[in-house]
Structure formats: C-alpha cells, structure tokens
Amino acid sequence: MAALLTAETSDYSQAMATVSTDAFAEEAMLIEQAQRSSKRAFEALYRMHIDRVYGVCLRMTGNVSEAEDCAQEAFIQAWSKLKMFRGDSAFSTWLHRIAVNSVLGRMRKSKREQDRITLVADDAPPALATGDSGELRDLSDAVDKLPEGARSVFVLHAVYGYSHEETGEMLGIAAGTSKAQLHRAKRLLVQQLKQQGFEA
C-alpha cells in the first residue's frame, strides 16, 4: 500500500511538473509572438495575468475604479515596452513592476490619496462571501488605511510574497527600507485592529 501511494504521489508530482513546464513553455511562446506584434498572443498573456495584476492594483489603491484604470494602464505600458522584456525576471514580476509604477504614478498625480482612503469604505467596500466573520473585511480596511509606502511594501511582500529585494526594486527603494516599511505596516495594523477590539 505504501509503495502504491508513493508511486501515485510520484506520478502526481511528475504530472504537475509537466503541467508547470508546459505552462512556462506556452507563456514563453506567447511572449515571443507578442514581441513580434501578435495582438492575439498578447491577449492570451493578458488573460493569463490580468487577475493578479488587478489584485496588486486593488490592494495598493483600495479602490475598484482606480485599480481597473491602473491595471489597464499597466497592460497598455506592457504592450508598448514588450520588446524590452529580456526574461531576466519572471514575466509576472516584470508585469507587476509595471503595475506598481502605474499605481504610484497615479497616486503622485492625484495628490488626494488620503481622501480616497477615507472614502474607500463608502465608495467600494469589498464584497464578503456568505458566512464570512467580517474579520477579513476589518483587516482589508486596516490595510487600505496604511500610509502609501507601508501599504505598498505590505501588499507586495506579505500578500504577494515578493522578497524585500524584489519589493525594493519595484518600488525604487532599498531592501532595508522595504524591511523597515514592513515593520511599520505591521505595527500600524496591530494598532488599528486593537482599536477595533481585536487582540494582538
């Protein structure tokens, strides 16, 4: 029985590795075609990555409308810069870097970030699935209220799992600054949640 389970686990692992390899090969082929101006290939890349790019934008802006605009702008920029992509990093990381820059550029231009954060709860409250306790919503609201730098680092590092080096590269800051901003974000989140009656 143990041998059978081991064999099945091995087969499953090999199958998953094959799927992963196939997906990577497909993406590489689509990138190459899109770099040769194939709009159909770029549309396929868009469908593969739009959810995560939009997710990054939404967590950073805290606003559905802003996130949609930033995600759209990120893909417009990605199309125009695609021939510059050399594969030094994963395509998803390259896309996320463009999305982050799109969000930060929009925030700098608007100069109304604090007003937007204050109005997030009224303008675009995240929908909760039936049965949710509300704690996820409280944490989401707390993240939305973090200062820009701390929120950006928290989203990229704690939510999306980028290293401090990758986060720093995307935000144009040192890895040490990313670590400091993450510490600040966690401290502020604890303070906010305590004020709402949650125990640390």
VOBA-1610 file (N, C-alpha, C; in pm, whole numbers, padded with zeros to 5 digits, always signed):
BEGIN
Met+00083-00120+00000Met+00000+00000+00000Met+00087+00126+00000Ala+00189+00126+00088Ala+00279+00241+00096Ala+00350+00263-00036Ala+00391+00151-00098Ala+00461+00162-00226Ala+00368+00220-00332Leu+00240+00179-00328Leu+00142+00228-00425Leu+00120+00378-00406Leu+00106+00420-00280Leu+00087+00563-00251Leu+00208+00644-00296Thr+00327+00589-00269Thr+00450+00658-00310Thr+00456+00672-00461Ala+00417+00564-00530Ala+00417+00566-00676Ala+00316+00668-00728Glu+00196+00670-00665Glu+00093+00764-00709Glu+00136+00907-00684Thr+00199+00931-00566Thr+00247+01065-00534Thr+00353+01109-00632Ser+00444+01014-00666Ser+00550+01044-00762Ser+00490+01078-00898Asp+00391+00997-00940Asp+00324+01022-01069Asp+00257+01159-01069Tyr+00191+01192-00958Tyr+00123+01321-00947Tyr+00224+01436-00955Ser+00335+01422-00882Ser+00439+01526-00883Ser+00495+01545-01023Gln+00519+01433-01092Gln+00571+01442-01228Gln+00470+01508-01321Ala+00341+01475-01301Ala+00236+01534-01384Ala+00227+01684-01361Met+00236+01725-01233Met+00228+01867-01201Met+00350+01940-01257Ala+00467+01878-01250Ala+00588+01940-01305Ala+00575+01956-01456Thr+00512+01855-01519Thr+00491+01863-01665Thr+00396+01976-01699Val+00287+01989-01620Val+00190+02097-01642Val+00259+02231-01626Ser+00341+02244-01519Ser+00413+02369-01494Ser+00509+02401-01609Thr+00581+02299-01656Thr+00674+02317-01766Thr+00600+02357-01893Asp+00486+02289-01916Asp+00405+02320-02035Asp+00354+02463-02029Ala+00309+02507-01911Ala+00257+02643-01896Ala+00368+02745-01920Phe+00487+02715-01867Phe+00601+02805-01886Phe+00639+02813-02033Ala+00639+02697-02100Ala+00673+02693-02242Ala+00570+02769-02324Glu+00442+02752-02289Glu+00335+02823-02360Glu+00349+02974-02342Glu+00377+03015-02218Glu+00394+03158-02191Glu+00512+03214-02270Ala+00623+03141-02270Ala+00742+03186-02344Ala+00713+03201-02493Met+00636+03107-02546Met+00599+03113-02687Met+00511+03236-02715Leu+00414+03260-02625Leu+00325+03375-02641Leu+00401+03507-02631Ile+00497+03513-02540Ile+00579+03635-02526Ile+00656+03660-02655Glu+00716+03554-02708Glu+00794+03569-02831Glu+00705+03617-02946Gln+00584+03560-02956Gln+00491+03600-03062Gln+00443+03744-03042Ala+00414+03778-02916Ala+00368+03914-02886Ala+00477+04017-02914Gln+00601+03979-02891Gln+00713+04070-02921Gln+00728+04093-03071Arg+00669+04003-03147Arg+00667+04021-03293Arg+00535+04084-03337Ser+00470+04153-03242Ser+00348+04232-03267Ser+00221+04150-03287Ser+00217+04028-03233Ser+00095+03948-03239Ser-00001+03991-03128Lys-00109+04058-03167Lys-00208+04104-03068Lys-00281+03985-03006Arg-00300+03880-03085Arg-00368+03762-03032Arg-00285+03699-02920Ala-00154+03692-02937Ala-00067+03636-02833Ala-00069+03724-02709Phe-00070+03856-02730Phe-00072+03945-02614Phe-00205+03935-02540Glu-00313+03916-02613Glu-00444+03896-02548Glu-00443+03771-02461Ala-00376+03667-02508Ala-00364+03544-02429Ala-00283+03570-02302Leu-00174+03647-02313Leu-00095+03684-02196Leu-00178+03768-02100Tyr-00257+03856-02155Tyr-00347+03940-02073Tyr-00441+03852-01992Arg-00503+03755-02058Arg-00597+03666-01987Arg-00526+03585-01879Met-00399+03548-01904Met-00323+03469-01806Met-00289+03550-01681His-00272+03682-01696His-00215+03761-01586His-00305+03872-01531Ile-00418+03900-01595Ile-00498+04015-01553Ile-00546+04005-01409Asp-00585+03886-01363Asp-00639+03874-01228Asp-00536+03915-01122Arg-00412+03869-01137Arg-00311+03902-01037Arg-00265+04048-01048Val-00257+04098-01171Val-00220+04239-01188Val-00329+04329-01127Tyr-00453+04296-01155Tyr-00564+04373-01097Tyr-00562+04361-00945Gly-00532+04241-00895Gly-00526+04221-00750Gly-00421+04310-00684Val-00303+04321-00746Val-00198+04410-00694Val-00248+04554-00693Cys-00309+04596-00802Cys-00358+04734-00813Cys-00468+04762-00710Leu-00557+04665-00692Leu-00667+04685-00597Leu-00616+04695-00454Arg-00521+04608-00418Arg-00470+04612-00281Arg-00392+04741-00256Met-00324+04792-00359Met-00245+04913-00341Met-00330+05039-00339Thr-00437+05041-00419Thr-00521+05162-00425Thr-00637+05157-00328Gly-00688+05037-00300Gly-00805+05025-00214Gly-00932+05074-00281Asn-00931+05085-00413Asn-01046+05141-00484Asn-01064+05066-00616Val-01182+05012-00638Val-01209+04930-00756Val-01186+05007-00885Ser-01241+05127-00894Ser-01229+05207-01015Ser-01082+05242-01045Glu-01010+05285-00941Glu-00868+05318-00957Glu-00789+05194-00999Ala-00821+05081-00939Ala-00749+04957-00970Ala-00771+04917-01115Glu-00894+04929-01162Glu-00924+04895-01302Glu-00844+04984-01397Asp-00841+05114-01366Asp-00766+05209-01450Asp-00617+05177-01450Cys-00563+05148-01331Cys-00420+05119-01319Cys-00383+04989-01389Ala-00469+04886-01377Ala-00442+04759-01443Ala-00444+04777-01595Gln-00542+04854-01643Gln-00550+04881-01787Gln-00425+04956-01834Glu-00385+05056-01758Glu-00266+05134-01793Glu-00142+05046-01791Ala-00136+04953-01695Ala-00019+04863-01686Ala-00007+04778-01812Phe-00118+04726-01861Phe-00111+04642-01981Phe-00085+04723-02107Ile-00133+04847-02110Ile-00100+04935-02222Ile+00050+04960-02226Gln+00108+04987-02108Gln+00252+05009-02100Gln+00329+04881-02132Ala+00278+04767-02084Ala+00344+04640-02111Ala+00350+04612-02261Trp+00243+04642-02332Trp+00240+04622-02477Trp+00345+04710-02546Ser+00353+04836-02501Ser+00447+04928-02565Ser+00593+04896-02531Lys+00616+04831-02415Lys+00753+04803-02371Lys+00792+04656-02388Leu+00704+04578-02449Leu+00723+04433-02452Leu+00855+04390-02515Lys+00899+04463-02616Lys+01025+04424-02683Lys+01146+04444-02591Met+01127+04520-02481Met+01235+04541-02386Met+01247+04426-02286Phe+01142+04341-02280Phe+01147+04228-02186Phe+01247+04125-02235Arg+01347+04095-02151Arg+01454+04003-02190Arg+01453+03873-02110Gly+01357+03859-02019Gly+01349+03735-01943Gly+01444+03726-01826Asp+01501+03841-01783Asp+01591+03840-01666Asp+01515+03805-01539Ser+01387+03838-01536Ser+01299+03800-01425Ser+01177+03732-01486Ala+01092+03677-01400Ala+00969+03615-01450Ala+00882+03721-01516Phe+00806+03682-01615Phe+00719+03777-01686Phe+00618+03838-01589Ser+00569+03758-01494Ser+00472+03810-01396Ser+00536+03918-01309Thr+00662+03899-01272Thr+00732+04000-01191Thr+00750+04129-01271Trp+00785+04115-01397Trp+00800+04231-01486Trp+00668+04307-01497Leu+00559+04233-01515Leu+00426+04294-01525Leu+00388+04364-01395His+00414+04298-01283His+00379+04357-01153His+00457+04485-01129Arg+00584+04487-01173Arg+00664+04609-01158Arg+00601+04724-01235Ile+00553+04696-01355Ile+00486+04799-01435Ile+00358+04843-01366Ala+00282+04747-01312Ala+00157+04779-01243Ala+00183+04866-01120Val+00285+04830-01043Val+00320+04908-00924Val+00356+05051-00964Asn+00436+05066-01068Asn+00474+05200-01113Asn+00353+05278-01163Ser+00260+05209-01226Ser+00136+05273-01271Ser+00057+05327-01153Val+00045+05246-01049Val-00028+05287-00929Val+00041+05406-00862Leu+00173+05396-00842Leu+00246+05502-00774Leu+00241+05633-00853Gly+00252+05622-00985Gly+00243+05742-01068Gly+00108+05807-01057Arg+00004+05726-01054Arg-00132+05780-01043Arg-00153+05847-00908Met-00098+05784-00803Met-00112+05841-00668Met-00041+05976-00659Arg+00077+05983-00717Arg+00152+06110-00710Arg+00080+06221-00784Lys+00016+06186-00896Lys-00054+06287-00974Lys-00181+06335-00903Ser-00251+06246-00841Ser-00382+06282-00784Ser-00371+06371-00661Lys-00270+06346-00576Lys-00250+06420-00451Lys-00375+06418-00362Arg-00457+06316-00379Arg-00577+06305-00297Arg-00587+06168-00233Glu-00473+06104-00210Glu-00474+05967-00160Glu-00546+05955-00026Gln-00519+06047+00067Gln-00581+06035+00199Gln-00733+06044+00191Asp-00782+06133+00106Asp-00927+06144+00088Asp-00983+06013+00032Arg-00909+05954-00064Arg-00954+05831-00126Arg-00959+05718-00023Ile-00856+05710+00061Ile-00852+05605+00163Ile-00968+05620+00260Thr-00997+05744+00299Thr-01106+05769+00393Thr-01240+05726+00333Leu-01255+05746+00203Leu-01382+05716+00137Leu-01395+05573+00088Val-01288+05493+00101Val-01290+05356+00048Val-01408+05277+00103Ala-01428+05284+00233Ala-01534+05203+00294Ala-01671+05238+00237Asp-01692+05367+00203Asp-01821+05408+00148Asp-01830+05383-00002Asp-01718+05408-00073Asp-01722+05402-00219Asp-01716+05261-00274Ala-01629+05177-00218Ala-01610+05044-00278Ala-01577+04940-00173Pro-01674+04910-00085Pro-01645+04808+00016Pro-01630+04672-00049Pro-01527+04596-00011Pro-01509+04463-00070Pro-01625+04372-00031Ala-01673+04296-00128Ala-01786+04207-00101Ala-01739+04090-00016Leu-01822+04050+00080Leu-01790+03935+00164Leu-01877+03818+00124Ala-01820+03701+00118Ala-01898+03582+00088Ala-01987+03550+00207Thr-02100+03485+00181Thr-02190+03446+00289Thr-02116+03358+00389Gly-02131+03394+00516Gly-02067+03314+00619Gly-01935+03371+00666Asp-01885+03475+00600Asp-01761+03536+00646Asp-01784+03603+00781Ser-01684+03600+00868Ser-01700+03657+01001Ser-01687+03808+01002Gly-01630+03864+00898Gly-01608+04008+00896Gly-01466+04044+00933Glu-01390+03949+00988Glu-01254+03979+01029Glu-01165+04010+00909Leu-01188+03940+00796Leu-01111+03966+00675Leu-01138+04107+00626Arg-01263+04151+00635Arg-01300+04287+00595Arg-01230+04389+00684Asp-01226+04362+00815Asp-01159+04454+00907Asp-01011+04467+00873Leu-00946+04354+00843Leu-00805+04357+00808Leu-00785+04430+00675Ser-00874+04404+00580Ser-00867+04471+00449Ser-00879+04623+00466Asp-00974+04666+00547Asp-00991+04810+00572Asp-00868+04868+00638Ala-00810+04792+00733Ala-00691+04840+00802Ala-00574+04855+00705Val-00558+04761+00613Val-00451+04770+00512Val-00473+04892+00425Asp-00599+04915+00385Asp-00630+05030+00299Asp-00592+05163+00365Lys-00593+05167+00498Lys-00566+05292+00570Lys-00418+05313+00601Leu-00334+05218+00564Leu-00191+05235+00586Leu-00136+05347+00497Pro-00031+05417+00542Pro+00035+05515+00455Pro+00086+05447+00329Glu+00100+05523+00222Glu+00134+05467+00090Glu+00253+05373+00092Gly+00365+05419+00149Gly+00487+05337+00147Gly+00471+05207+00221Ala+00413+05214+00340Ala+00394+05094+00422Ala+00295+04999+00355Arg+00189+05054+00298Arg+00088+04969+00233Arg+00147+04898+00111Ser+00223+04971+00030Ser+00281+04912-00091Ser+00373+04796-00055Val+00458+04815+00044Val+00550+04709+00086Val+00472+04592+00144Phe+00373+04620+00227Phe+00294+04513+00289Phe+00225+04429+00182Val+00166+04495+00083Val+00095+04423-00023Val+00190+04336-00103Leu+00302+04393-00146Leu+00395+04319-00231Leu+00465+04206-00155His+00507+04233-00031His+00584+04133+00044His+00493+04034+00116Ala+00400+04085+00197Ala+00320+03997+00282Ala+00204+03931+00207Val+00145+04001+00110Val+00031+03945+00039Val+00075+03864-00083Tyr+00167+03921-00163Tyr+00206+03854-00288Tyr+00338+03777-00278Gly+00407+03788-00166Gly+00522+03702-00142Gly+00652+03741-00209Tyr+00663+03865-00256Tyr+00790+03908-00315Tyr+00892+03927-00204Ser+01019+03902-00235Ser+01126+03925-00138Ser+01144+04075-00118His+01219+04112-00014His+01245+04255+00010His+01326+04313-00106Glu+01413+04232-00163Glu+01492+04280-00277Glu+01401+04309-00397Glu+01309+04218-00427Glu+01216+04237-00538Glu+01122+04353-00511Thr+01073+04360-00387Thr+00982+04469-00349Thr+01053+04603-00363Gly+01176+04608-00314Gly+01253+04732-00325Gly+01276+04773-00468Glu+01305+04673-00553Glu+01328+04703-00694Glu+01203+04760-00759Met+01087+04703-00727Met+00961+04751-00785Met+00926+04892-00738Leu+00956+04920-00611Leu+00918+05049-00553Leu+01028+05154-00563Gly+01147+05113-00607Gly+01258+05208-00617Gly+01317+05244-00482Ile+01318+05148-00390Ile+01374+05171-00257Ile+01473+05059-00225Ala+01553+05078-00120Ala+01648+04976-00079Ala+01575+04862-00008Ala+01636+04744-00008Ala+01576+04630+00060Ala+01559+04659+00209Gly+01655+04731+00267Gly+01645+04767+00409Gly+01527+04858+00436Thr+01500+04949+00344Thr+01384+05038+00358Thr+01255+04957+00348Ser+01254+04857+00259Ser+01138+04770+00248Ser+01111+04699+00380Lys+01217+04649+00443Lys+01202+04581+00572Lys+01148+04676+00678Ala+01199+04800+00678Ala+01154+04899+00776Ala+01006+04933+00754Gln+00968+04947+00627Gln+00828+04980+00595Gln+00735+04865+00631Leu+00783+04741+00614Leu+00701+04626+00652Leu+00680+04625+00804His+00786+04652+00879His+00775+04659+01025His+00676+04767+01065Arg+00685+04883+00999Arg+00593+04993+01027Arg+00449+04952+00994Ala+00430+04885+00881Ala+00295+04843+00841Ala+00235+04749+00944Lys+00315+04651+00990Lys+00264+04555+01088Lys+00229+04624+01219Arg+00314+04719+01261Arg+00288+04793+01386Arg+00157+04872+01375Leu+00139+04939+01262Leu+00018+05019+01243Leu-00106+04931+01233Leu-00093+04816+01169Leu-00206+04724+01159Leu-00249+04674+01296Val-00150+04638+01379Val-00180+04593+01515Val-00253+04702+01592Gln-00205+04826+01580Gln-00270+04938+01649Gln-00415+04956+01603Gln-00435+04951+01471Gln-00570+04969+01417Gln-00664+04858+01463Leu-00616+04735+01457Leu-00702+04622+01495Leu-00731+04621+01644Lys-00634+04665+01725Lys-00658+04677+01869Lys-00768+04779+01896Gln-00765+04890+01821Gln-00867+04993+01837Gln-01005+04941+01801Gln-01009+04840+01714Gln-01137+04781+01673Gln-01178+04667+01765Gly-01098+04642+01869Gly-01134+04541+01968Gly-01074+04404+01947Phe-00978+04393+01852Phe-00914+04264+01830Phe-00791+04253+01920Glu-00768+04132+01967Glu-00650+04108+02049Glu-00531+04074+01959Ala-00415+04130+01991Ala-00295+04102+01912Ala-00245+03963+01940
//
